[in-house]
Structures are given as structure tokens and as C-alpha cells.
Amino acid sequence: MPSNQTRGTRPVARLLSVVAVSAVIVGTTGAGVFTPATADTPGDYGVAPTWSAPNGNKANTRRVRGPIDSRSVSRLGVAWSVPIKAPSDRWAGSYATTPVVADGVVYTQDLGSNVYAIELRTGRLLWTKMYNAPSSGPNGVNVGDGRVYGATVTSAFALDARTGAELWSKPLVRNKNEGIDMAPGFNDHTVYVSTVPGNPDTFFSGDGVGVLWALDAATGRPKWKWNTVPTDLWGKPEINSGGGLWHPPGFDEKGDLYVSVGNPGPFLGTEEYPWGSSRPGPNLYTNSIVKLDAATGRPLWYQQPLPHDIYDWDLQNSPVLTRAGGRPTVLASGKLGYVYAYDQRTGELLWKTPVGKHNGHDDDNLLALRGEYAKLPQMPFTVYPGVLGGIPAPIAVDDTTVYAAVNNYAANWTNQVVPEFPPFDEATGELVAIDLATGAIKWTHPFGQSPYGAATVANDLVFTTTFDGTVHALNTGTGQEVWQAKLPATSNSPVAVHGDTLLAAGGWPQLPGEKAEIVAYRLGATASTSPSTSGAR
């Protein structure tokens, strides 16, 4: 990929970086008898008591219990706000992640890789660890064993949760064309961090291999690593790249992990090698969900919904572990604009559902895979979902329903290398509710702006944020909006709910007077407008 296809043409806070065809199940093994687990442990698919992981819990359900529901949500007011330190004059702003809460402290990371510890009740800043190392996002931190785990663009690290002192740092990238931009996974004293084929300076510029590392949480010592794509990059490493994780894995009751892998590059291709012809074949394990043995990193099964991706349609969101009709199920989603349900033990496809706007290009990848280039669209042409569209941020699930925040945003292709985009604020979106058992759509709620804020469920409410800096709360049964609040700036980050407190951020100021701040909304807090100063209220 020519170097001018940089992260500047990629997501809003990793809202860039996989239609749907049946994939071959390889290396399938049984998972044994399922045993329910307690809350906040691998295999728990119920309601978590706290927001203790980047996606709420280790199953990535983004669902919590607590007093915030449709009857009480109108009592939310601003409790405090904390300024974000990273510069906002970047293509993705200064903040794009979901915070984590442990022992009454909010831990989070900005797009300068800086880490914050904030007292949940008061908003008092307890400590910051400044790295001043720009990240493409979504990044973020995880907490366990008294340590905070995160990464800069080159290295994974652990900090003392009480003081912020760095305990260890482990470089993971192989060259200047790779980077790290995910919140780590954490389970059983092990930290999981993946590289990706790019960084804030360049993306998909060749010789970028996404590698998942399992690191000892106490020391950073590698336990194993797994290459999501081959190091020879399908024969042309000087041009090709791909793979890697953008979000943390999910963990089942055995501790085995489920990962979703990003797309291959270049895309569409290059002028010399159009339609991905420099990387023939399906390009495993890009655009795949893979179950890995926790002890060795060995793949147990995989599904590749999108072989030979040409449109940057990542399957990038964290796998979500749940039960459908009592059957252990794992959900996958991403910018390709589909939600998939698979059997956890075997990888069998249970259902797949398209969401948002599609305009007839879902099978173009198969034409390119077969070399049938004459059947592919002629320039110029428009694709929905575009490379900033589909489901750009993690989904959520409750006992019966899957919730996906969908972005209807086109990519206009006039050449093989770089698409053209409408202005961000011209994109629209929707929040879609899908029946967990069947994949049927229950309801759709439209938005006038892109919902980059993922989905978060608390009781009978599902939350998201839209690009215009609005927090929305919808009724899970009907899709009706029951509450909203205005953030101090444009938002491209998700919502966390912990007890009586909702955490959100306006992380990308666009207009004069807007401020990049993390905001805590709390039941009974007195302020009801956008925050203007930091500290407790």
C-alpha cells in the first residue's frame, strides 16, 4: 500500500481499520460441558455488578446492573468533569475509549497514551502517567492484580494502580510500519495485547503484521504469541500487510479466548495490483473470529465471514460471549455491517443479520478473490457501508437482544488507493435491536448523526453517543428515546455505567468553546447542562 494511505483515511478513533459468506470451520474441537460462572469471571454472561473491564466484563456484554433505569434516568445530572490532556488537533481528537472502574477509581487513557486515575465519587484526579505518545485509538486500559495495563504505539506496559508508577514495559512492534492501539485483555494473570499494521504516521504501507501476545501480568514476560497473518504477507511483504486486534478478546469458562481480527491491505489495492491482487487467496486470519487455546495460543476453530476483503470492512469489534436459548454463543460484528452468532464450542454459524445501509457490494470480495475483475464496479462508484461505516464500535447484549450502533456513511471510490468521504457531520446512523435467538431485527432507532459511541445496556436502557456530542438513552423494549444529554464537545467514544454513575466523554472539539472532557453523570447530581469546569459538583 502506498504510504499516502495513512490513518488519516482510516476511522474516527479506530472507526476505520471486515459480505457475508459461510466460512469453513477448521480445527474444530468440542468445548466440553458448560458450567455457569459467577459475575465478572470468564463465562459470565449475565449482568455484571460493576464496569470492571473495557467492555464491562470479560464476556464483553457491555451490560451492568444498578439503579439507573427508565424510571430514574431523568434524575441524572453532571457530577463532575475532568479535562483531557492529549491535544485535540488530531484527526481522531483526544479521546476514544471506554473507562474502567476498580475499587472506586476510574482508570482511562487518552489518545496521547496518557493514563488517568480519577476518584469516582468526587472527580478528583489521583494521578496521571504521561506518555505523550499519539495513538490512533480506540486504545484504553484494563485493571487486575493491583495493576493497570495499557500500551503506547510501540509497547505494552503495567502501572501500579495506587501510584501510577510504571512496573514494566514490553516493546512489541517489529518495525516502523506497525503499532498498537487497543485496550488490553486480561484474564488469569495474563495480559493480551496485539500489534496492528500501522500507527499514527502510516497505515497499511507494507510489512505490517498483526501479532497477538500473551504476557505475564506481573512481569511482562511473553507466554506465547500468535500471528494473525503470515509473516511473508502472501508473497509481497513490501506491499501487503494486515490483521491484528483493535479491541480486547472475550473469555469463556475455561479461560479460552475469542478474538476478532482486522482487515488485510492494501485496499482496494494499488494501481499495479488492483482489487487486492498483490495478496491472492482469502488472506487468513483477516476478517475472522478465532477461538484460541489460552495455554498455547493454538487456534481451536475459526470463521472468516469476509475472505479477501477489499473495502476495509474490519470484523474489529470484541467478540461477545452469551447464551441463546441456553446455548453458549459468541457474537461478532464490525464495519462490514453484519452481526454474526456462532456456537462457542464448534464455531457453527447460527445466524447472520445485515444492519444499516448496504448498496449491493457485499459480494464484491468474492469476485476479486476469483479474479473476476470485469464484474467489479467501474470508477467512480460509492459503497455502503463505507470504510467509516457499518458497526464501528462494540455491540451489547442482554438476555434476549443484541444492540448495535450503526453508521450509515459512504465511501466514494475514484481510484484504487484512497476513498473520498462526505464531511463527518453529514453521516447518519441508527441503533438496531436484534433478537438474540433468531437474528431477526426487533426495532431500529434512527439518528441524525453517526453513533460512534458503541452500545451499553443498564437494566431497560441502552446508551450510545453520537458524533454531535449527545448521549442517548433508549428503551430496550421499544427503541424510544427517553433521555439525552449534551457533552462539552463532539464525541467518538462509548459510555460506561457503574452504579449510579454514567461516564462519557466529549473528546474531539470541533467548534469554538467546545472542551475535551470526561464527564460523570450521576443520579441526583444538581447540574443538568454541559460541564464547563473540572472538579466535583
Backbone torsions as a table, in degrees:
resi	resn	phi	psi	omega
1	MET	NA	127.1	176.2
2	PRO	-55.9	150.4	-172.8
3	SER	-67.3	-14.1	-179.8
4	ASN	-78.4	-4.6	171.8
5	GLN	-90.3	78.2	-174.6
6	THR	-98.4	-179.1	-179.9
7	ARG	-62.6	-17.4	176.2
8	GLY	-61.7	-23.4	175.9
9	THR	-99.8	12.8	-177.2
10	ARG	-107.3	-153.8	-164.7
11	PRO	-74.4	168.7	164.5
12	VAL	-82.3	104.3	-179.1
13	ALA	56.4	55.6	-177.9
14	ARG	68.0	26.5	174.0
15	LEU	-89.5	27.3	168.2
16	LEU	-138.3	-174.3	159.3
17	SER	-117.7	NA	NA
18	VAL	NA	NA	NA
19	VAL	NA	-99.9	-173.7
20	ALA	-84.7	121.1	172.4
21	VAL	-135.6	155.3	178.2
22	SER	-68.5	133.6	-179.9
23	ALA	-101.1	159.7	179.2
24	VAL	-85.1	132.4	177.5
25	ILE	-87.3	121.0	-176.6
26	VAL	-120.8	138.4	176.6
27	GLY	66.1	34.2	-176.6
28	THR	-69.7	137.0	174.6
29	THR	-133.9	153.5	175.0
30	GLY	-74.4	154.4	-178.0
31	ALA	-104.8	2.4	178.3
32	GLY	80.1	-167.0	-176.4
33	VAL	-81.9	132.8	-179.7
34	PHE	-78.1	134.2	177.7
35	THR	-123.1	120.4	178.8
36	PRO	-58.4	148.5	-179.5
37	ALA	-117.0	168.2	177.7
38	THR	-82.9	169.1	-175.4
39	ALA	-59.9	147.1	176.9
40	ASP	63.1	24.8	172.2
41	THR	-122.6	159.0	177.9
42	PRO	-55.6	140.0	180.0
43	GLY	88.8	-4.5	177.2
44	ASP	-83.7	116.9	-177.9
45	TYR	-113.1	13.7	-179.9
46	GLY	-91.9	-146.5	-176.1
47	VAL	-94.6	118.6	179.4
48	ALA	-74.3	144.6	179.3
49	PRO	-77.9	-23.0	-176.8
50	THR	-141.2	162.6	175.5
51	TRP	-90.5	82.2	-167.8
52	SER	-102.3	3.4	-178.6
53	ALA	-147.3	165.6	-176.9
54	PRO	-54.8	-33.2	175.6
55	ASN	-111.5	34.5	174.9
56	GLY	91.9	-50.7	178.1
57	ASN	-150.3	-178.1	-175.0
58	LYS	-75.8	-12.2	173.8
59	ALA	-88.6	-5.3	177.9
60	ASN	64.8	29.5	-177.3
61	THR	-75.4	-18.2	-177.3
62	ARG	52.1	43.7	-179.8
63	ARG	-134.8	130.5	-179.0
64	VAL	-135.7	160.0	173.0
65	ARG	-94.5	175.4	178.1
66	GLY	143.7	-178.2	-174.2
67	PRO	-82.9	-6.1	-178.5
68	ILE	-83.3	117.5	177.6
69	ASP	-149.8	-173.0	-174.8
70	SER	-65.0	-23.4	179.1
71	ARG	-82.1	-28.2	-175.0
72	SER	-105.5	-13.1	-169.5
73	VAL	-60.8	-28.9	179.6
74	SER	-65.2	-14.3	179.7
75	ARG	-88.9	1.6	177.2
76	LEU	-70.3	131.6	173.4
77	GLY	-137.9	169.9	-178.4
78	VAL	-74.4	120.5	177.0
79	ALA	-90.4	-43.0	178.4
80	TRP	-163.7	166.1	172.6
81	SER	-142.9	149.7	-179.0
82	VAL	-128.5	128.2	179.1
83	PRO	-64.4	145.5	175.5
84	ILE	-93.8	131.4	-169.9
85	LYS	-84.4	-26.9	-177.2
86	ALA	-65.5	145.9	177.1
87	PRO	-59.3	148.3	-180.0
88	SER	-99.8	-2.3	-176.6
89	ASP	-87.7	45.0	178.5
90	ARG	-121.7	162.6	-174.4
91	TRP	-63.4	-22.8	179.7
92	ALA	-112.2	8.4	-178.9
93	GLY	80.1	-152.8	-172.7
94	SER	-117.6	-3.8	-174.7
95	TYR	-158.2	135.8	-175.8
96	ALA	-149.7	16.4	-169.7
97	THR	-117.0	177.1	172.6
98	THR	-105.9	128.3	178.3
99	PRO	-70.5	165.4	177.2
100	VAL	-123.2	144.7	-179.4
101	VAL	-119.9	131.5	176.9
102	ALA	-146.5	129.2	176.5
103	ASP	51.9	42.8	175.9
104	GLY	77.0	13.1	-179.0
105	VAL	-123.9	134.7	174.4
106	VAL	-90.6	124.8	175.9
107	TYR	-114.1	133.9	-179.3
108	THR	-157.0	173.8	-175.1
109	GLN	-140.4	140.3	176.6
110	ASP	-98.0	-178.4	-177.1
111	LEU	-82.3	10.6	164.8
112	GLY	-100.0	10.2	-177.3
113	SER	69.0	7.8	-179.6
114	ASN	-76.0	141.0	-175.3
115	VAL	-110.7	138.4	-177.5
116	TYR	-120.0	141.7	167.2
117	ALA	-119.8	118.8	-173.1
118	ILE	-124.7	130.4	176.5
119	GLU	-65.8	123.7	-172.5
120	LEU	-62.1	-43.7	-173.7
121	ARG	-70.9	-38.0	-170.7
122	THR	-108.1	-20.3	-172.7
123	GLY	80.3	8.2	179.8
124	ARG	-70.6	130.6	178.8
125	LEU	-77.7	113.7	-176.6
126	LEU	-81.5	-43.5	174.6
127	TRP	-163.4	160.4	170.8
128	THR	-132.5	144.7	171.1
129	LYS	-113.2	110.7	-173.6
130	MET	-92.6	121.0	173.7
131	TYR	-107.3	-29.2	-179.3
132	ASN	48.4	46.0	-179.2
133	ALA	-121.5	103.9	-175.1
134	PRO	-55.7	137.9	178.3
135	SER	-123.5	149.8	176.6
136	SER	-78.8	-17.2	-178.5
137	GLY	76.7	167.5	14.8
138	PRO	-77.6	-17.1	-178.5
139	ASN	41.1	-154.6	-175.0
140	GLY	120.9	177.7	-175.5
141	VAL	-125.4	168.4	172.9
142	ASN	-135.9	160.2	-173.8
143	VAL	-133.4	138.7	174.7
144	GLY	-179.7	150.6	179.3
145	ASP	56.9	32.3	177.8
146	GLY	75.7	14.7	-178.4
147	ARG	-129.0	154.5	174.8
148	VAL	-108.6	127.4	-176.3
149	TYR	-111.5	137.6	179.1
150	GLY	-159.4	-164.0	179.9
151	ALA	-155.5	149.8	162.3
152	THR	-93.1	-171.6	-178.7
153	VAL	-68.5	-17.7	-177.4
154	THR	-116.9	-23.1	-166.9
155	SER	-140.4	143.1	167.6
156	ALA	-82.5	153.0	-179.7
157	PHE	-148.3	163.1	171.8
158	ALA	-129.4	137.1	178.0
159	LEU	-118.4	151.0	171.5
160	ASP	-67.8	124.9	-174.9
161	ALA	-65.5	-24.6	-178.6
162	ARG	-83.5	-35.7	-170.5
163	THR	-117.5	-20.9	-174.6
164	GLY	84.1	1.9	179.2
165	ALA	-66.8	137.3	178.9
166	GLU	-73.9	128.5	-178.3
167	LEU	-98.5	-35.4	173.3
168	TRP	-159.7	159.0	176.5
169	SER	-143.7	135.1	-175.8
170	LYS	-129.9	109.6	175.0
171	PRO	-63.9	137.5	-176.2
172	LEU	-124.7	-23.4	-176.4
173	VAL	-74.9	151.5	-179.1
174	ARG	-93.0	-27.8	-175.5
175	ASN	-158.5	-179.1	-175.3
176	LYS	-73.6	-6.0	179.8
177	ASN	-94.7	1.0	-179.4
178	GLU	-113.8	168.7	178.7
179	GLY	-163.7	-174.9	175.2
180	ILE	-134.4	135.1	177.2
181	ASP	-147.4	29.9	-177.7
182	MET	-115.9	157.5	165.1
183	ALA	-77.7	132.4	-177.7
184	PRO	-65.6	153.5	165.2
185	GLY	-86.9	155.1	178.9
186	PHE	-145.3	128.7	175.3
187	ASN	-164.3	139.2	174.0
188	ASP	51.8	49.9	175.6
189	HIS	61.9	26.7	179.8
190	THR	-129.7	138.7	178.8
191	VAL	-109.2	134.6	-178.2
192	TYR	-116.0	119.2	-178.2
193	VAL	-134.5	136.7	-179.6
194	SER	-117.9	144.0	167.0
195	THR	-84.6	165.4	177.3
196	VAL	-135.0	165.3	-176.2
197	PRO	-83.1	49.5	178.5
198	GLY	173.5	-179.1	-176.6
199	ASN	-161.6	-178.9	-177.5
200	PRO	-60.9	-17.9	-179.8
201	ASP	-89.5	-30.5	-177.1
202	THR	-160.9	147.4	176.4
203	PHE	-136.5	137.0	178.9
204	PHE	54.2	43.3	178.5
205	SER	-97.6	11.3	177.5
206	GLY	104.7	147.2	176.3
207	ASP	56.6	41.4	174.0
208	GLY	-116.7	117.7	-176.7
209	VAL	-116.0	124.6	174.4
210	GLY	-78.5	119.9	-177.7
211	VAL	-123.6	127.9	175.1
212	LEU	-92.8	127.8	179.7
213	TRP	-111.7	137.7	169.0
214	ALA	-106.0	117.1	-172.9
215	LEU	-116.7	141.1	172.9
216	ASP	-62.2	126.2	-173.2
217	ALA	-66.2	-29.2	-177.3
218	ALA	-80.2	-31.0	-170.8
219	THR	-123.4	-19.0	-172.8
220	GLY	82.3	2.2	-179.0
221	ARG	-66.8	132.6	178.9
222	PRO	-66.8	134.7	173.0
223	LYS	-95.4	-41.9	174.0
224	TRP	-163.5	167.3	171.6
225	LYS	-139.6	153.6	-179.0
226	TRP	-135.6	120.9	177.7
227	ASN	-78.1	119.8	179.0
228	THR	-74.3	-20.1	173.1
229	VAL	-137.9	158.7	-178.9
230	PRO	-70.2	148.5	-178.7
231	THR	-68.3	-21.2	176.4
232	ASP	-81.6	-5.6	174.0
233	LEU	48.2	51.5	173.1
234	TRP	58.5	32.5	170.6
235	GLY	94.7	-11.4	-178.9
236	LYS	-137.5	70.8	-177.8
237	PRO	-64.8	-21.6	179.3
238	GLU	-71.0	-17.4	-179.7
239	ILE	-113.5	-42.6	-168.7
240	ASN	-89.9	160.5	175.5
241	SER	-167.1	174.8	175.7
242	GLY	157.5	178.2	175.1
243	GLY	82.7	-161.0	-178.6
244	GLY	89.0	165.4	-179.2
245	LEU	-109.1	140.4	174.7
246	TRP	-103.3	-18.2	-177.8
247	HIS	-138.0	161.4	-175.4
248	PRO	-69.0	155.9	176.7
249	PRO	-67.8	169.8	165.8
250	GLY	-107.1	154.7	-174.5
251	PHE	-126.7	134.9	177.9
252	ASP	-94.9	-172.4	-173.2
253	GLU	-68.0	-20.5	175.7
254	LYS	-86.9	-10.1	-174.9
255	GLY	91.8	-5.1	175.8
256	ASP	-63.0	151.4	-172.9
257	LEU	-116.9	151.4	-179.9
258	TYR	-119.4	127.5	-176.5
259	VAL	-126.5	150.0	173.0
260	SER	-114.5	132.2	-169.9
261	VAL	-109.1	141.4	-179.0
262	GLY	-74.2	-174.6	-168.9
263	ASN	-87.6	167.8	173.6
264	PRO	-89.7	164.9	173.5
265	GLY	-139.0	159.7	7.0
266	PRO	-80.3	161.8	175.9
267	PHE	-136.9	144.9	-15.9
268	LEU	-50.6	-43.3	177.6
269	GLY	-175.9	-140.7	170.5
270	THR	-129.1	170.0	178.5
271	GLU	-62.7	-35.2	179.4
272	GLU	-77.7	-36.2	-178.8
273	TYR	-124.5	78.6	-176.3
274	PRO	-71.9	158.5	173.0
275	TRP	55.5	39.4	176.2
276	GLY	68.9	21.4	-176.8
277	SER	-71.6	-12.5	173.5
278	SER	-74.8	-12.5	-178.2
279	ARG	-130.3	69.1	-175.7
280	PRO	-61.8	156.0	178.3
281	GLY	93.7	-175.1	-176.3
282	PRO	-76.3	-15.3	178.5
283	ASN	63.5	50.2	174.8
284	LEU	-60.9	147.3	-3.0
285	TYR	-101.5	33.9	178.5
286	THR	-62.9	153.8	177.7
287	ASN	49.7	41.2	-175.7
288	SER	-128.7	152.3	164.5
289	ILE	-104.6	132.6	-173.1
290	VAL	-132.5	134.3	172.1
291	LYS	-97.6	127.3	-176.8
292	LEU	-117.2	143.7	171.4
293	ASP	-68.7	126.1	-175.2
294	ALA	-66.1	-30.2	-176.4
295	ALA	-77.1	-31.0	-171.6
296	THR	-123.3	-19.4	-172.5
297	GLY	80.6	8.5	-178.7
298	ARG	-75.1	132.0	176.2
299	PRO	-64.1	133.2	176.9
300	LEU	-98.0	-37.0	168.2
301	TRP	-159.8	163.0	173.3
302	TYR	-146.2	157.9	168.8
303	GLN	-132.1	134.9	177.7
304	GLN	-117.9	91.1	-179.6
305	PRO	-61.6	-25.5	-172.8
306	LEU	-134.1	81.2	175.9
307	PRO	-70.7	143.1	176.2
308	HIS	55.0	54.5	178.4
309	ASP	-60.1	136.7	176.6
310	ILE	-120.7	-7.1	-173.9
311	TYR	-113.1	16.1	-178.8
312	ASP	60.4	41.4	-179.6
313	TRP	-95.7	71.8	-179.1
314	ASP	-55.1	149.0	163.5
315	LEU	-100.9	62.1	-159.5
316	GLN	-91.9	-17.1	-174.6
317	ASN	-74.9	151.6	179.3
318	SER	-56.3	135.4	170.6
319	PRO	-60.1	143.3	-178.5
320	VAL	-113.9	122.5	-179.2
321	LEU	-96.0	129.2	-175.9
322	THR	-155.1	-170.1	174.0
323	ARG	-126.5	135.1	173.8
324	ALA	-119.8	111.5	-175.7
325	GLY	61.0	34.1	-178.7
326	GLY	82.4	-4.1	-177.2
327	ARG	-93.2	124.1	176.7
328	PRO	-59.4	122.2	-169.8
329	THR	-130.6	149.5	174.1
330	VAL	-126.7	134.6	-177.9
331	LEU	-105.5	143.2	177.3
332	ALA	-131.0	150.9	-179.2
333	SER	-161.2	166.8	178.6
334	GLY	176.4	-163.3	-172.7
335	LYS	-72.8	-7.6	173.5
336	LEU	-72.8	-8.4	174.1
337	GLY	77.9	31.9	175.9
338	TYR	-131.6	152.6	166.6
339	VAL	-115.4	134.9	-178.1
340	TYR	-121.4	144.6	172.9
341	ALA	-121.3	129.9	-179.3
342	TYR	-127.3	153.2	171.2
343	ASP	-71.4	129.8	-177.7
344	GLN	-62.9	-37.1	-173.1
345	ARG	-77.0	-38.9	-170.3
346	THR	-113.2	-20.1	-173.7
347	GLY	83.8	5.8	-179.9
348	GLU	-61.1	133.1	175.9
349	LEU	-71.5	124.1	-179.8
350	LEU	-95.6	-43.3	174.1
351	TRP	-164.5	161.4	173.6
352	LYS	-141.5	141.5	-174.3
353	THR	-135.9	122.0	173.0
354	PRO	-76.4	143.5	177.6
355	VAL	-132.7	154.3	179.1
356	GLY	72.8	-167.0	-173.8
357	LYS	-87.1	126.3	171.9
358	HIS	-124.8	141.3	-176.8
359	ASN	-128.0	38.2	167.4
360	GLY	96.3	13.4	-177.2
361	HIS	-111.4	11.4	-172.2
362	ASP	-62.4	-24.6	-178.6
363	ASP	-109.1	12.2	178.5
364	ASP	-60.7	-31.2	179.5
365	ASN	-61.7	-33.7	179.9
366	LEU	-70.8	-36.5	175.1
367	LEU	-63.4	-43.4	178.5
368	ALA	-66.4	-38.9	178.6
369	LEU	-59.7	-37.3	-179.0
370	ARG	-88.5	-0.3	-179.7
371	GLY	74.5	20.0	-179.2
372	GLU	-90.4	64.5	-171.4
373	TYR	-67.8	-29.0	-179.0
374	ALA	-65.2	-21.0	-179.9
375	LYS	-88.8	-6.7	179.4
376	LEU	-81.9	159.4	-174.1
377	PRO	-65.1	150.6	177.4
378	GLN	-90.3	143.0	177.7
379	MET	-69.7	145.6	-9.3
380	PRO	-83.4	156.9	177.1
381	PHE	-151.8	162.5	-176.3
382	THR	-118.3	138.2	-178.9
383	VAL	-121.6	129.8	165.8
384	TYR	-117.5	132.3	-7.4
385	PRO	-71.8	146.1	175.5
386	GLY	-81.0	-176.2	-176.1
387	VAL	-69.6	-10.6	173.1
388	LEU	-109.1	13.9	-173.3
389	GLY	-112.0	-155.2	-177.3
390	GLY	69.7	-134.6	179.3
391	ILE	-110.5	92.0	-171.4
392	PRO	-79.3	-14.8	-175.4
393	ALA	-138.5	163.6	-168.8
394	PRO	-57.7	148.8	177.1
395	ILE	-90.7	171.0	177.1
396	ALA	-132.5	163.4	-179.7
397	VAL	-147.1	144.2	168.3
398	ASP	-118.3	-157.4	-173.5
399	ASP	-65.1	-26.4	-172.2
400	THR	-128.0	-13.3	-165.1
401	THR	-140.0	142.6	172.8
402	VAL	-103.1	138.9	-178.5
403	TYR	-121.0	126.9	-178.0
404	ALA	-130.2	128.1	173.7
405	ALA	-89.8	118.3	-168.7
406	VAL	-113.9	138.7	-179.4
407	ASN	-111.4	118.6	176.3
408	ASN	-95.5	88.6	-172.3
409	TYR	-138.2	120.9	-173.5
410	ALA	-83.5	159.5	165.4
411	ALA	-119.0	129.7	-179.9
412	ASN	-105.4	115.6	-174.2
413	TRP	-101.5	121.9	175.3
414	THR	-117.3	-8.6	176.1
415	ASN	-153.2	178.8	-175.2
416	GLN	-78.0	-10.4	-164.1
417	VAL	-109.4	-52.2	-171.3
418	VAL	-130.7	123.2	177.0
419	PRO	-80.1	164.5	172.2
420	GLU	-104.5	144.7	-177.0
421	PHE	-122.9	143.5	166.0
422	PRO	-65.4	163.4	174.4
423	PRO	-55.9	145.2	-177.8
424	PHE	-53.8	-40.2	-173.3
425	ASP	-78.6	0.9	174.5
426	GLU	-93.5	-8.8	178.6
427	ALA	-77.8	151.1	175.8
428	THR	-119.5	179.7	-179.7
429	GLY	-165.6	-168.8	-178.3
430	GLU	-162.9	157.5	170.4
431	LEU	-109.4	126.2	-172.9
432	VAL	-115.0	134.9	175.5
433	ALA	-107.1	127.2	-174.4
434	ILE	-121.8	134.9	177.7
435	ASP	-63.8	124.0	-175.3
436	LEU	-64.9	-33.2	-176.1
437	ALA	-79.6	-34.2	-170.9
438	THR	-117.6	-20.3	-174.3
439	GLY	84.5	2.8	178.6
440	ALA	-74.5	141.7	178.5
441	ILE	-77.1	127.8	-179.8
442	LYS	-88.2	-48.4	177.9
443	TRP	-157.2	161.5	177.5
444	THR	-134.8	130.0	177.3
445	HIS	-113.1	118.1	-177.7
446	PRO	-79.3	151.1	172.9
447	PHE	-126.0	147.7	176.4
448	GLY	-79.9	-9.0	179.7
449	GLN	-133.3	164.8	-179.2
450	SER	-67.9	128.7	175.6
451	PRO	-90.0	83.2	178.2
452	TYR	-79.3	-1.1	-170.9
453	GLY	-89.1	23.9	176.0
454	ALA	58.9	-160.6	175.1
455	ALA	-134.3	139.3	179.4
456	THR	-137.7	128.4	-176.2
457	VAL	-108.7	130.2	171.3
458	ALA	-133.4	109.0	-178.7
459	ASN	57.1	-118.6	-177.9
460	ASP	-100.2	24.9	178.5
461	LEU	-123.2	144.8	169.4
462	VAL	-123.6	129.6	-175.9
463	PHE	-107.4	150.4	166.0
464	THR	-153.5	172.9	172.4
465	THR	-123.6	150.1	176.1
466	THR	-112.6	162.3	-172.2
467	PHE	-57.7	-29.0	-179.1
468	ASP	-74.9	4.9	176.5
469	GLY	85.6	31.2	179.3
470	THR	-111.1	133.9	170.1
471	VAL	-93.0	128.5	-178.7
472	HIS	-115.8	140.6	171.8
473	ALA	-122.5	121.6	179.8
474	LEU	-113.8	148.9	173.8
475	ASN	-71.0	128.1	-175.2
476	THR	-66.0	-26.8	-178.0
477	GLY	-81.3	-32.4	-172.1
478	THR	-118.1	-21.1	-173.6
479	GLY	81.6	2.1	179.7
480	GLN	-72.7	135.9	177.6
481	GLU	-76.3	129.5	-176.9
482	VAL	-116.5	-10.2	-179.0
483	TRP	-165.0	149.2	170.2
484	GLN	-152.3	158.6	178.1
485	ALA	-143.4	150.5	-178.6
486	LYS	-99.5	123.3	177.2
487	LEU	-79.8	165.1	-176.5
488	PRO	-74.7	-3.7	179.6
489	ALA	-163.1	170.8	172.3
490	THR	-51.8	146.2	-175.7
491	SER	-126.3	136.1	170.1
492	ASN	-134.7	41.3	-178.9
493	SER	-138.9	153.3	-176.5
494	PRO	-79.7	178.5	-179.0
495	VAL	-107.9	141.5	169.8
496	ALA	-117.8	145.4	177.3
497	VAL	-124.1	127.3	-179.6
498	HIS	-136.9	107.6	-178.9
499	GLY	62.5	-126.0	-178.1
500	ASP	-91.0	13.5	-172.3
501	THR	-124.2	134.6	174.1
502	LEU	-110.1	130.0	-178.6
503	LEU	-111.6	128.0	178.7
504	ALA	-145.6	173.9	-178.4
505	ALA	-147.8	142.1	164.7
506	GLY	-99.7	99.8	-168.1
507	GLY	-109.1	6.3	-175.8
508	TRP	-144.7	76.3	-179.1
509	PRO	-55.3	132.0	179.7
510	GLN	-114.4	-27.3	-172.8
511	LEU	-123.4	157.7	175.5
512	PRO	-55.5	136.2	179.5
513	GLY	92.5	-16.6	176.8
514	GLU	-75.6	146.6	-176.7
515	LYS	-130.7	139.1	175.6
516	ALA	-80.7	110.8	-176.5
517	GLU	-145.2	148.1	166.7
518	ILE	-89.7	132.3	-173.4
519	VAL	-122.9	134.6	173.6
520	ALA	-107.1	119.2	172.2
521	TYR	-100.0	132.5	-174.9
522	ARG	-134.5	144.9	175.1
523	LEU	-59.7	125.3	177.9
524	GLY	87.8	-6.0	175.7
525	ALA	-65.9	149.8	-168.9
526	THR	-85.9	-30.5	-177.7
527	ALA	-73.3	144.5	-179.1
528	SER	-130.1	2.9	-179.9
529	THR	-115.2	178.3	179.8
530	SER	-61.8	140.9	-179.2
531	PRO	-69.3	152.5	178.5
532	SER	-128.9	-15.8	178.3
533	THR	-137.4	159.4	-179.7
534	SER	-90.6	165.5	176.9
535	GLY	105.0	169.8	-176.6
536	ALA	-68.3	153.3	177.4
537	ARG	-127.7	NA	NA
